[in-house]
Amino acid sequence: MLKKKRRIGISIDMTPMVDVAFLLLIFFMFTTQFKPPDNDKIKLPDDNYEYDADEQGIIILVVQLADRR
């Protein structure tokens, strides 16, 4: 008569595989672009543009450091 071989239970630690899965998920969440950025042109003022501010309503504030003696 043949004896049945007893199977040995194997347990595999799934922790490293779960860690890699979450790292890949986080990587793809941060690097995926759902909508491409808009390429709108911004019109900047010229170099020689001068703005004349109205003199009324301007407050000049002078701050002096205290002497440390």
RAPE-V858975 format. One record per backbone hydrogen bond with DSSP energy under -0.5 kcal/mol. CO is the residue of the C=O (numbers start at 1). NH is the residue of the N-H. If there is no record, write none. Layout:
co:nh
CO:NH
CO:NH
This chain:
co:nh
7:9
12:14
14:18
15:19
16:20
17:21
18:22
19:23
20:24
21:25
22:26
23:27
24:28
25:29
26:30
27:31
28:32
32:34
41:43
42:44
46:49
50:52
51:53
55:58
59:61
60:62
67:69
